[in-house]
Amino acid sequence: MTIRALICDDDEFILRIVSDLLSSRGIEVTIAHDGVEAIRMFATQPPDLVIIDFLMPWMDGLKVIQHIRQSGTKRNVPIILMSAISRAQIEDENTAHFADHFIAKPFKVKKMERLVEEALQKINATKST
């Protein structure tokens, strides 16, 4: 069973770190550089996991998450939101469309690994039922 992930960020360094982390676990990675591209990729090939930045060009991560949560396809996909803005600031304004997990940038790779493992457990539990 191949697990697919969509990573969306406009920072190439972050994309490379997260992509390498996922690829090392045998996860097939698709990369988007902005929110509009992420929505297009989600619609054409729905992933099992989404890791997305909050601040991006054209459309921010929360609008993408809102779109995903309202879609009929994989609307409950695990989502990890990354941001240099504090979680409290984001949640105060947008509690209805939040991600499953949040990680502050810059992040420690070990913390991202832990969040990915939690998401994989959710994915595996869902696929086995």
N, C-alpha and C positions, 0 to 999 in steps of 0.2 A: 504494500500500500504506500504510494507516494504521497507525501504531504507537500502542498504548495503554499508558499508565502508571498505576499505582496509587501514590499518595502517602499515607502514613499517619503522622500526627503530631498531638499534642494542642495544638501551638503554632500559632496562626493566622498569625503572622508568618512562620514557617518554611514553612508550607503555601503562603503567597502567593509567597514568593521562589522556591521550587522549582517551583510551578505555572507562574509566569511564565516561568521558564527553559525548561521543557519546551514550553509552548505556543508560545513564540517559535521553536521548531524544528519546529512543525507536529505535535507529539505530542498526542494526545487524552488528557486528564487526568481521572482519577477520584480523589476525595479521601475518605479515611476518618479519623475522629478518634480511634479506639481500635482495639486489636487484634481485638476481636470483630467490629467493623464491617468491618475489612480482610479477615478470613477470609470473611465473607458476600459481600463484593464480589468477592473472588478467585474464589469458587465460581460466582457468577452470570455474571461476565464476565471470564474470565482475561486479565490484562494481559500485555504483552510485556516490561515492566520494572516492578520494585517498588522504591520508595524509602521506607524505614521507620525510625522512631525506635525506640530501644531501650526507654526508660522511658515507658510510657503507662498510662492507666487500664485496668482490667479484664483486660488480657492484654499482656504485654510483647512487644517486637518479636522476640525470639528464639523465643518460643513460636509466633508467627505464621510465622516462617521455617521452623521445624520442621514445622509443619502443611503449608506449601507444598511443602517438600522431600519429604514423605511422600505428597503427593497424586498422583493419576495424571495430572492435567491441568497441563501446563506446569511440571512439577516442577523443570526446569532453567532457569527464567526468571532473568535477571540480577537480583540484589538488591543494593542499596546500603543499608547500615545506618548510621544517624546516631546519635551519642550524645555526651553531655557526659562520660560515663564512658570511661576509656581503653580502647583496643582490647585491651591486655594483660589487663586485669581481666576483660573479657568473654570473651576466648578461653580463659583459664585454666580457666574453669568450663564452657564450652560449645563446645568445638572442633568437635564433630560436626555442629552445625547452624548454621554460620556463613554469613554472606553472601559474595557475590563481592567486594564492595568495602566499605570502612569509611571514614567521614569523621567527624572530631571536630567537635563543636559548641562554640563557634560556628565556622562554616566560612567560608572565602573562596569567593565565587561562582565564581571561576576554577577552583578545585579541583573543585567540584561539576560545572562544565561539562566538565572533563576526564574525570571518572568517567562522566558521562552519555554522552560521545562514545565511550568505551571500550565501554560497554554497548550503544550503538547499533551499533557495529561487529560485536559478537557477534550481535546480533539480525539484522542484515542478512546476515551469513555463514550463519546458521542458516536464514533464509527463502529464501536463494538456492540451497540444496542440496536 
